[in-house]
Amino acid sequence: MVNDNINRSRSEGTRPMEEQLQVALSELEIIRQDFEKKSFELGKRIEQLEEEKMNLRFDVDVQRSKAEKLRKGKSKAEKDLDSLKIDYKKLRLSIRTAGLGKTSEQWRQEIQEEKTEADRWERKFQEAQAQKEDLEKSLSESINE
């Protein structure tokens, strides 16, 4: 009888052990499924981040290209500006040399001087004309006498 009790208690004890193992296996299966789900989600997230990283690298390349074009444009504009400054200085020198760089007051004064000179020549011309007429008259009187 004692052996029967031992067998019984072993068989009764085995059953809860099997049930515990079954529960543990079920829990492990749930944990495994959760792990696989998380692993899949993280894999998707990694793919998204890698794609985003690739897009950002592309954007960086585009921005670098634009920056390089702007630097070249700026350099060309600076060279053009320097060239224009040199041309402007040459033009100002030419204007001064040609006398075109006078102020309006200087031009007025020069015009007044030219008018005065023209009036003086006009008077001389009229005097010479009058002298000519006097000489012609005198010659004519001399011939007639």
C-alpha atoms as a printed R data frame, in Angstrom:
    type eleno elety resid chain resno      x       y        z
1   ATOM     1    CA   MET     A     1  0.000   0.000    0.000
2   ATOM     2    CA   VAL     A     2  2.752   2.366    0.762
3   ATOM     3    CA   ASN     A     3  4.113   1.767   -2.695
4   ATOM     4    CA   ASP     A     4  0.719   2.550   -4.135
5   ATOM     5    CA   ASN     A     5  0.658   5.842   -2.284
6   ATOM     6    CA   ILE     A     6  4.109   6.709   -3.530
7   ATOM     7    CA   ASN     A     7  3.111   5.856   -7.077
8   ATOM     8    CA   ARG     A     8 -0.015   7.864   -6.683
9   ATOM     9    CA   SER     A     9  1.733  10.871   -5.246
10  ATOM    10    CA   ARG     A    10  4.351  10.646   -7.968
11  ATOM    11    CA   SER     A    11  1.741  10.437  -10.685
12  ATOM    12    CA   GLU     A    12 -0.229  13.208   -9.032
13  ATOM    13    CA   GLY     A    13  2.946  15.280   -8.644
14  ATOM    14    CA   THR     A    14  3.924  14.645  -12.233
15  ATOM    15    CA   ARG     A    15  0.734  16.028  -13.562
16  ATOM    16    CA   PRO     A    16  1.088  19.465  -12.022
17  ATOM    17    CA   MET     A    17  4.699  19.444  -13.242
18  ATOM    18    CA   GLU     A    18  3.511  18.724  -16.783
19  ATOM    19    CA   GLU     A    19  0.941  21.469  -16.439
20  ATOM    20    CA   GLN     A    20  3.609  23.855  -15.148
21  ATOM    21    CA   LEU     A    21  5.852  22.937  -18.054
22  ATOM    22    CA   GLN     A    22  2.957  23.440  -20.449
23  ATOM    23    CA   VAL     A    23  2.258  26.877  -18.909
24  ATOM    24    CA   ALA     A    24  5.961  27.745  -19.048
25  ATOM    25    CA   LEU     A    25  6.126  26.649  -22.694
26  ATOM    26    CA   SER     A    26  3.039  28.763  -23.484
27  ATOM    27    CA   GLU     A    27  4.601  31.748  -21.747
28  ATOM    28    CA   LEU     A    28  7.863  31.186  -23.609
29  ATOM    29    CA   GLU     A    29  5.941  31.006  -26.888
30  ATOM    30    CA   ILE     A    30  4.212  34.319  -26.078
31  ATOM    31    CA   ILE     A    31  7.582  35.899  -25.166
32  ATOM    32    CA   ARG     A    32  9.116  34.514  -28.382
33  ATOM    33    CA   GLN     A    33  6.250  35.928  -30.450
34  ATOM    34    CA   ASP     A    34  6.570  39.300  -28.691
35  ATOM    35    CA   PHE     A    35 10.312  39.215  -29.346
36  ATOM    36    CA   GLU     A    36  9.798  38.414  -33.028
37  ATOM    37    CA   LYS     A    37  7.187  41.176  -33.319
38  ATOM    38    CA   LYS     A    38  9.517  43.713  -31.664
39  ATOM    39    CA   SER     A    39 12.420  42.471  -33.785
40  ATOM    40    CA   PHE     A    40 10.321  42.884  -36.953
41  ATOM    41    CA   GLU     A    41  9.229  46.391  -35.898
42  ATOM    42    CA   LEU     A    42 12.800  47.370  -35.093
43  ATOM    43    CA   GLY     A    43 13.946  45.959  -38.449
44  ATOM    44    CA   LYS     A    44 11.353  48.112  -40.219
45  ATOM    45    CA   ARG     A    45 12.447  51.138  -38.183
46  ATOM    46    CA   ILE     A    46 16.101  50.481  -39.084
47  ATOM    47    CA   GLU     A    47 15.141  50.298  -42.767
48  ATOM    48    CA   GLN     A    48 13.275  53.603  -42.452
49  ATOM    49    CA   LEU     A    49 16.221  55.235  -40.693
50  ATOM    50    CA   GLU     A    50 18.652  53.941  -43.317
51  ATOM    51    CA   GLU     A    51 16.417  55.283  -46.085
52  ATOM    52    CA   GLU     A    52 16.156  58.610  -44.249
53  ATOM    53    CA   LYS     A    53 19.943  58.633  -43.809
54  ATOM    54    CA   MET     A    54 20.380  58.052  -47.549
55  ATOM    55    CA   ASN     A    55 17.949  60.886  -48.338
56  ATOM    56    CA   LEU     A    56 19.764  63.195  -45.935
57  ATOM    57    CA   ARG     A    57 23.097  62.366  -47.581
58  ATOM    58    CA   PHE     A    58 21.530  63.192  -50.932
59  ATOM    59    CA   ASP     A    59 20.215  66.487  -49.507
60  ATOM    60    CA   VAL     A    60 23.666  67.273  -48.112
61  ATOM    61    CA   ASP     A    61 25.219  66.605  -51.531
62  ATOM    62    CA   VAL     A    62 22.670  68.881  -53.193
63  ATOM    63    CA   GLN     A    63 23.303  71.627  -50.623
64  ATOM    64    CA   ARG     A    64 27.072  71.286  -51.061
65  ATOM    65    CA   SER     A    65 26.636  71.577  -54.815
66  ATOM    66    CA   LYS     A    66 24.493  74.691  -54.416
67  ATOM    67    CA   ALA     A    67 26.988  76.198  -51.962
68  ATOM    68    CA   GLU     A    68 29.840  75.544  -54.397
69  ATOM    69    CA   LYS     A    69 27.893  77.205  -57.220
70  ATOM    70    CA   LEU     A    70 27.199  80.195  -54.963
71  ATOM    71    CA   ARG     A    71 30.894  80.435  -54.005
72  ATOM    72    CA   LYS     A    72 31.876  80.376  -57.681
73  ATOM    73    CA   GLY     A    73 29.209  82.977  -58.492
74  ATOM    74    CA   LYS     A    74 30.385  85.174  -55.642
75  ATOM    75    CA   SER     A    75 33.981  84.888  -56.794
76  ATOM    76    CA   LYS     A    76 33.000  85.833  -60.362
77  ATOM    77    CA   ALA     A    77 30.905  88.755  -59.104
78  ATOM    78    CA   GLU     A    78 33.847  90.006  -57.014
79  ATOM    79    CA   LYS     A    79 36.161  89.789  -60.051
80  ATOM    80    CA   ASP     A    80 33.581  91.617  -62.176
81  ATOM    81    CA   LEU     A    81 33.242  94.297  -59.480
82  ATOM    82    CA   ASP     A    82 37.013  94.751  -59.327
83  ATOM    83    CA   SER     A    83 37.108  95.044  -63.119
84  ATOM    84    CA   LEU     A    84 34.301  97.625  -63.035
85  ATOM    85    CA   LYS     A    85 36.154  99.630  -60.372
86  ATOM    86    CA   ILE     A    86 39.273  99.692  -62.557
87  ATOM    87    CA   ASP     A    87 37.214 100.717  -65.611
88  ATOM    88    CA   TYR     A    88 35.505 103.440  -63.559
89  ATOM    89    CA   LYS     A    89 38.857 104.830  -62.405
90  ATOM    90    CA   LYS     A    90 40.113 104.853  -66.007
91  ATOM    91    CA   LEU     A    91 36.934 106.625  -67.145
92  ATOM    92    CA   ARG     A    92 37.233 109.268  -64.416
93  ATOM    93    CA   LEU     A    93 40.848 109.879  -65.419
94  ATOM    94    CA   SER     A    94 39.813 110.210  -69.087
95  ATOM    95    CA   ILE     A    95 37.070 112.651  -68.165
96  ATOM    96    CA   ARG     A    96 39.517 114.773  -66.163
97  ATOM    97    CA   THR     A    97 42.087 114.638  -68.963
98  ATOM    98    CA   ALA     A    98 39.494 115.658  -71.565
99  ATOM    99    CA   GLY     A    99 38.202 118.423  -69.320
100 ATOM   100    CA   LEU     A   100 34.782 116.880  -69.106
101 ATOM   101    CA   GLY     A   101 34.947 116.617  -65.348
102 ATOM   102    CA   LYS     A   102 34.223 120.301  -64.783
103 ATOM   103    CA   THR     A   103 31.504 121.493  -62.475
104 ATOM   104    CA   SER     A   104 28.578 123.417  -63.903
105 ATOM   105    CA   GLU     A   105 29.996 126.635  -62.393
106 ATOM   106    CA   GLN     A   106 33.306 126.016  -64.175
107 ATOM   107    CA   TRP     A   107 31.411 125.450  -67.430
108 ATOM   108    CA   ARG     A   108 29.430 128.710  -66.942
109 ATOM   109    CA   GLN     A   109 32.626 130.626  -66.344
110 ATOM   110    CA   GLU     A   110 34.292 129.109  -69.429
111 ATOM   111    CA   ILE     A   111 31.213 129.892  -71.575
112 ATOM   112    CA   GLN     A   112 31.196 133.487  -70.291
113 ATOM   113    CA   GLU     A   113 34.872 133.855  -71.161
114 ATOM   114    CA   GLU     A   114 34.217 132.491  -74.649
115 ATOM   115    CA   LYS     A   115 31.292 134.927  -75.120
116 ATOM   116    CA   THR     A   116 33.475 137.818  -74.012
117 ATOM   117    CA   GLU     A   117 36.181 136.730  -76.452
118 ATOM   118    CA   ALA     A   118 33.593 136.360  -79.251
119 ATOM   119    CA   ASP     A   119 32.258 139.869  -78.494
120 ATOM   120    CA   ARG     A   120 35.802 141.271  -78.612
121 ATOM   121    CA   TRP     A   121 36.381 139.676  -82.036
122 ATOM   122    CA   GLU     A   122 33.040 140.964  -83.241
123 ATOM   123    CA   ARG     A   123 34.030 144.512  -82.241
124 ATOM   124    CA   LYS     A   124 37.393 144.128  -83.990
125 ATOM   125    CA   PHE     A   125 35.614 142.850  -87.089
126 ATOM   126    CA   GLN     A   126 33.229 145.820  -87.051
127 ATOM   127    CA   GLU     A   127 36.162 148.221  -86.559
128 ATOM   128    CA   ALA     A   128 38.006 146.590  -89.451
129 ATOM   129    CA   GLN     A   129 34.862 146.769  -91.568
130 ATOM   130    CA   ALA     A   130 34.460 150.454  -90.740
131 ATOM   131    CA   GLN     A   131 38.127 151.067  -91.476
132 ATOM   132    CA   LYS     A   132 37.750 149.286  -94.820
133 ATOM   133    CA   GLU     A   133 34.744 151.397  -95.705
134 ATOM   134    CA   ASP     A   134 36.667 154.566  -94.765
135 ATOM   135    CA   LEU     A   135 39.606 153.470  -96.897
136 ATOM   136    CA   GLU     A   136 37.342 152.632  -99.835
137 ATOM   137    CA   LYS     A   137 35.659 156.021  -99.491
138 ATOM   138    CA   SER     A   138 38.989 157.761  -99.273
139 ATOM   139    CA   LEU     A   139 40.288 155.858 -102.293
140 ATOM   140    CA   SER     A   140 37.210 156.676 -104.231
141 ATOM   141    CA   GLU     A   141 37.563 160.404 -103.400
142 ATOM   142    CA   SER     A   142 41.238 160.285 -104.359
143 ATOM   143    CA   ILE     A   143 40.438 158.722 -107.687
144 ATOM   144    CA   ASN     A   144 37.671 161.218 -108.366
145 ATOM   145    CA   GLU     A   145 39.919 164.188 -107.713
